[in-house]
Amino acid sequence: MSTNERILPKGVSETDFDAALDRFRETLGAEQVLIDSDRLAPYSKIMMAGDRDDYIPSAAVLPTSTEEVQAIVRVCNEYRIPIWTISTGKNLGYGSAAPGETGQVILDLHRMNRILDVDPDVCTALLEPGVTYQQLYDYIKENDLKLWLDPPAPSAIAGPVGNTLDRGVGYTPYGEHFMFQCGMEVVLANGEVVRTGMGGIENSSSWQVFKWGYGPYIDGLFTQSNYGIVTKMGLWLMPEPPAYRPFLIQYQNPEDIEEIVEVLRPLRIAQIIPNAVVIVHTLWDAGTHVTRKEYYDGSDSIPREAIERIKADEGIGEWNVYAALYGTPEQIEVNWKIVEQAFGASGKAKIMYGEEAEKRGGGFSYRSALMKGDMNLQEFGLYNWRGGGGSMWFAPVSQAKGSETKDQTELAQRILGKYGFDYVAEYIVGWRDMHHVIDLLYNREDPEETQRAHDCFAELIDEFAKRGYGLYRTNTEFMEQVAGTFGEPLREVHRTLKRALDPNGILSPGKSGIRL
Ligand SMILES: Cc1cc2nc3c(=O)[nH]c(=O)nc-3n(C[C@H](O)[C@H](O)[C@H](O)COP(=O)(O)OP(=O)(O)OC[C@H]3O[C@@H](n4cnc5c(N)ncnc54)[C@H](O)[C@@H]3O)c2cc1C
């Protein structure tokens, strides 16, 4: 398909599409309805191993208020126009700002970027979808509030609403974002607005503090789904602690992942270590600032000998644990002793903080910043590791048990190796779970390599599912396959909800594999 050719939404006539575009222009003004391929180009960029032609929008609309979103949705319902919603549109490695399929109209909410409320007493915020982490961070600093955010790695450019709705993660004690979300305003497919939780009560003062409201809890229905458009979202912010100690623990052998997880789990569950800890493999830790070709130029998976050279040259471990303690200086001293004792028992770990950790190779400085909610873009360095712009996050969940992480690591390395890719990975530790996040990096400019990356990702999904490991999130190319691994009964429930809430199937068709 050529981008010069006019792209119409699936099943919509040219006349109807033109009529709908006119109605969008009446509501938003002509400037906020994009149809030229030049202006739509940023919405067609993908990093995943799919065909670019499968992800071209037919238009983009940019509202600034809930009322405008309602008006757009009503028009879409009338003409059966499918829309794909984005907030700040930086879902990089999971589909970017591109639609789920060619022909959908992008509903880009980045101009709805008001910070509606920040309450420093109960530590909450109410935001529109276009607010970025940087914007909220600046607001907090300008107003001298003692509050911390929990950004994901590309924080400065991404936003809390989109990230939370895709159930993203960060690195402070508030790392599991959906857990710290409270209250939503949602535009439904028929144009009506619903407020969740306590938001249904007029003038409620507890919308942002009590998650559950009355009756069935429905906020989850609007995450990783296509049942509504979130136009406001509440979230909890962390009070700035009096003291903070980020630290680094390095282990040198591949099989040490088992010991790390066994030592870490009880400390995490008991909240001795309260934050979303990461256990970073050599190639990720080095890959943020080292390129592959400095060590190996082959097109197959990087050999062990090269990994050992990287470890020695860079001063990083096979596994690098980044975590932090928070509280008063006295609390930190007590907890630090517990951490030192637990990790020191076997004699395998090198345990560091402060200057000693800063001097080691790897990502201590940017990780320390992320674990206290500061912004940086250091992780984008990973795109220079192999080069060529291809990136797909493969992110299966495991129990926080050493045996499972060892099994998952070996399985991933075997499959990636079969297709000639490197294991660039980390584990992000929740309370009892781990997100095993693997960046499948490849050269998108090379069609053969892109096809190989596609086949590799598909095999990873299937082979992991066969062993009982599902993904926590995926990119738009593989939504259907991943939904299949969770079984038909669940898919049927998703479909039933879709029919009830969006009978014309206009909202993000295909998101998470859900269609009418
Ligand atoms: C180097 C690098 C590191 C990364 N590290 C992390 C990380 O640490 N943690 C992490 O979670 N991710 C990470 N990512 C992935 C991703 O970039 C972030 O999750 C980012 O925050 C998502 O972009 P966004 O916030 O702009 O979301 P958006 O793209 O705006 O939204 C994400 C998706 O949510 C849905 N959605 C958005 N807004 C709405 C709405 N208003 N109503 C209904 N549905 C909506 C849509 O399906 C949309 O596609 C990383 C990416 C890169 C490149």
The ligand as an ORCA input file, in Angstrom:
! r2SCAN-3c Opt
* xyz 0 1
  C      14.221      2.619     26.271
  C      12.819      2.335     26.743
  C      12.594      1.975     28.062
  C      11.295      1.704     28.498
  N      11.111      1.444     29.826
  C       9.866      1.280     30.291
  C       9.636      1.113     31.688
  O      10.547      1.244     32.492
  N       8.368      0.869     32.100
  C       7.325      0.808     31.229
  O       6.197      0.601     31.670
  N       7.514      0.970     29.931
  C       8.741      1.217     29.429
  N       8.926      1.443     28.086
  C       7.764      1.344     27.193
  C       6.973      2.652     26.935
  O       7.768      3.576     26.254
  C       6.402      3.295     28.188
  O       5.581      2.380     28.869
  C       5.599      4.572     27.936
  O       5.282      5.173     29.166
  C       4.287      4.317     27.208
  O       3.933      5.461     26.520
  P       2.795      6.524     26.902
  O       2.854      6.734     28.344
  O       2.993      7.661     25.987
  O       1.492      5.706     26.534
  P       0.518      5.846     25.262
  O       1.235      5.433     24.022
  O      -0.161      7.145     25.258
  O      -0.542      4.765     25.685
  C      -0.253      3.406     25.753
  C      -1.474      2.622     25.289
  O      -2.497      2.752     26.280
  C      -3.779      2.910     25.681
  N      -4.288      4.261     26.007
  C      -3.539      5.394     26.070
  N      -4.299      6.418     26.452
  C      -5.541      5.957     26.615
  C      -6.753      6.566     27.030
  N      -6.789      7.851     27.379
  N      -7.858      5.803     27.102
  C      -7.810      4.491     26.799
  N      -6.684      3.854     26.414
  C      -5.553      4.578     26.329
  C      -3.587      2.762     24.199
  O      -3.783      1.429     23.815
  C      -2.130      3.143     23.986
  O      -1.621      2.542     22.845
  C      10.202      1.721     27.597
  C      10.441      2.082     26.266
  C      11.729      2.394     25.851
  C      11.951      2.784     24.433
*
